[in-house]
């Protein structure tokens, strides 16, 4: 599915390919955490240990959008699944194997926290968000169920254009579901995201409604943690906060993340550094979202240019781990 030349290019970028369509890439914050040089905002916000997190994708070559601000190489992505489908167990096993193998060099680094390094050999978290659109992987519900069977958390990030898969996830939802809301309206969406499928905006609206249905908590199943993320680029989609608010309230998520577009990777070929908002600008926009939704700013991480909103800050915000 991926050419030999492209495979070499991806490996130079730090990717490690798994099977025919999956991959891992050790996150910068995983490396920093191992050296006690900082942690990902997900640890600060939700208690997701950066040094025990695997950043991966089960659908590397596939995505339904080609967003201008995406730091991935989107020139060759496909909107529909073709070819072989690897099993969830194989994907998880090989992702962990490649992730741990990549970290071996940290074992001999004097700056490495030895306790964290030992713990990193047993990952606790899978961030299903590396590249591509993960909901296009046909066996995604099985993958998430298997992660939970192996006592690992699942953070799934989707662009919302595959609501049929979100419906299938109702029985076995991820620990936390993100929908990245890319625009305040359809016109901006089409201009900035170049959808490869018809009715993409309509599908996003449907996914927002499905997200709302995932919220209830029962005695048998804990509440699914739902997040709407805005990745904002100045002069592009960082506009019309009142329209974003209307869309957000369709889903009524537990969390709202307001995050800056970062001028890195392949996005530098499509965007300019002036499109990257400062943290103070992100916080000002977050205040507008708060005004129109009734949510409150409860946390932030300036180095990542991200602000967290909730209706109220409650104990359930941070996950607890016993292993």
Residue pairs with C-beta under 8 A, 6 or more apart in sequence:
1 20
1 21
1 61
1 82
1 83
1 84
2 10
2 17
2 60
2 61
6 76
7 17
9 73
10 17
10 23
11 17
13 25
14 25
14 26
15 23
15 24
15 25
15 60
16 23
16 24
16 25
16 98
16 99
16 101
16 102
17 23
17 60
18 24
18 56
18 86
18 91
18 94
18 95
18 98
19 86
19 90
19 91
19 94
20 83
20 84
20 86
21 58
21 59
21 60
21 61
21 62
21 83
21 84
21 85
21 86
21 137
22 56
22 57
22 58
22 59
22 60
22 86
22 91
22 94
22 95
23 56
23 57
23 60
23 130
23 131
24 54
24 55
24 56
24 95
24 98
24 99
24 102
24 130
25 55
25 56
25 130
25 131
26 55
26 99
26 102
26 103
27 40
27 50
27 53
27 55
27 127
29 38
29 39
29 40
29 43
29 50
30 40
30 50
30 51
30 53
30 55
30 103
30 120
31 106
32 38
32 39
32 50
33 39
33 40
33 43
33 49
33 50
33 51
33 116
34 51
34 103
34 106
34 112
34 113
34 116
34 117
34 120
35 106
35 109
35 111
35 112
35 113
36 111
36 113
36 116
38 303
39 50
40 48
40 50
40 53
40 304
41 301
41 304
41 306
41 308
42 48
42 50
42 53
42 127
42 155
43 49
43 50
44 299
44 301
45 255
45 299
45 301
45 308
45 317
45 318
46 176
46 225
46 317
46 318
46 319
47 318
47 319
47 320
47 321
48 125
48 127
48 153
48 155
48 319
49 119
49 124
49 125
49 321
51 113
51 116
51 117
51 119
51 120
52 119
52 120
52 122
52 123
52 124
52 125
53 123
53 124
53 125
53 126
53 127
54 95
54 96
54 99
54 123
54 125
54 126
54 127
55 127
55 129
55 130
56 91
56 95
56 99
56 126
56 127
56 128
56 130
57 128
57 129
57 130
57 131
57 132
57 134
58 86
58 91
58 128
58 134
58 137
58 140
58 143
59 81
59 132
59 133
59 134
59 135
59 136
59 137
60 130
60 131
60 132
61 76
61 77
61 78
61 132
62 77
62 78
62 79
62 80
62 81
62 132
62 133
62 136
62 137
63 74
63 77
63 78
63 79
63 131
63 132
63 133
63 136
63 159
63 196
64 79
64 133
64 136
64 159
64 161
64 162
64 195
64 196
64 197
64 200
65 133
65 159
65 161
65 182
65 193
65 194
65 195
65 196
65 200
66 74
66 75
66 77
66 193
66 194
66 196
67 74
67 182
67 192
67 193
67 194
68 192
68 193
68 194
68 233
68 236
68 267
68 270
68 271
69 192
69 231
69 233
69 236
69 261
69 267
69 270
69 271
69 275
70 265
70 266
70 267
71 262
71 264
71 265
71 266
71 267
72 131
72 132
72 265
72 266
73 266
74 266
77 132
77 196
79 136
79 196
79 197
80 136
81 136
81 137
81 138
85 137
85 138
85 139
87 139
88 139
88 142
88 143
88 145
88 146
89 146
91 143
92 126
92 143
92 146
92 147
92 150
95 126
96 123
99 123
100 120
100 121
100 123
103 117
103 120
103 121
106 112
106 117
106 120
107 117
122 323
123 152
124 151
124 152
124 153
124 321
124 323
125 152
125 153
125 155
126 147
126 152
126 153
126 154
126 155
127 155
127 157
128 134
128 143
128 144
128 154
128 155
128 156
128 157
128 174
129 155
129 156
129 157
129 178
133 158
133 159
133 161
133 162
134 140
134 156
134 157
134 158
135 156
135 158
135 162
135 165
135 166
136 162
136 165
137 143
140 156
140 165
140 168
140 169
141 165
141 168
141 169
141 171
141 172
144 154
144 156
144 169
144 172
144 173
144 174
145 172
147 153
147 154
148 154
148 172
148 175
151 323
153 175
153 176
153 319
154 174
154 175
154 176
155 174
155 175
155 176
155 178
156 169
156 174
156 176
156 177
156 178
157 178
157 180
157 229
158 165
158 166
158 177
158 178
158 179
158 180
158 207
159 179
159 180
159 182
159 204
160 179
160 180
160 181
160 203
160 204
160 207
160 208
161 195
161 197
161 200
161 203
161 204
161 207
162 203
162 207
163 203
163 206
163 207
163 210
166 177
166 207
166 210
166 211
166 214
167 210
169 177
169 214
170 210
170 213
170 214
173 214
173 224
174 224
175 224
175 225
175 319
176 224
176 225
176 226
176 227
177 211
177 214
177 224
177 225
177 226
177 227
178 227
178 228
178 229
178 257
179 204
179 207
179 208
179 211
179 227
179 228
179 229
179 251
179 253
180 229
180 230
180 231
181 204
181 208
181 228
181 229
181 230
181 244
181 247
181 248
182 189
182 192
182 193
182 231
182 237
183 189
183 192
183 193
183 237
184 237
184 239
184 240
184 241
184 243
184 244
184 247
185 240
185 243
186 201
188 236
188 237
188 239
188 240
189 195
189 200
189 201
189 204
190 201
192 233
192 236
192 237
193 200
195 201
197 203
205 247
205 250
208 228
208 247
208 250
208 251
209 250
209 251
211 226
211 228
211 251
211 253
212 250
212 251
212 252
214 224
214 226
215 223
215 224
215 226
215 252
215 254
216 223
217 223
223 254
223 316
225 254
225 255
226 251
226 253
226 254
226 255
227 253
227 254
227 255
227 256
227 257
228 248
228 251
228 253
228 255
228 256
228 257
229 256
229 257
229 259
230 244
230 256
230 257
230 258
230 259
230 289
231 259
231 260
231 261
232 238
232 258
232 259
232 260
232 261
232 277
232 282
232 285
233 261
233 271
233 275
233 276
233 277
234 261
234 274
234 275
234 276
234 277
234 281
235 274
235 275
236 261
236 271
236 275
238 277
238 281
238 285
241 285
241 288
241 289
241 291
241 292
242 288
242 292
244 289
244 292
245 289
245 292
245 293
246 292
248 256
248 289
248 293
249 293
254 310
255 308
255 309
255 310
255 317
256 289
256 293
256 295
256 308
256 309
256 310
257 306
257 307
257 308
257 309
258 282
258 283
258 285
258 286
258 289
258 306
258 307
258 309
259 282
259 304
259 305
259 306
259 307
260 276
260 277
260 278
260 279
260 281
260 282
260 305
260 306
261 267
261 271
261 275
261 276
261 277
262 276
262 305
263 271
263 272
263 273
263 275
263 276
276 305
277 285
277 305
278 305
279 300
279 302
279 305
282 305
282 306
282 307
283 297
283 300
283 307
286 297
286 307
286 309
287 297
289 295
289 309
290 296
290 297
290 309
293 309
294 311
295 309
295 310
295 311
296 309
296 310
296 311
296 312
296 313
297 307
297 308
297 309
298 308
298 309
298 310
298 312
298 313
298 317
299 307
299 308
299 313
300 306
300 307
300 308
310 317
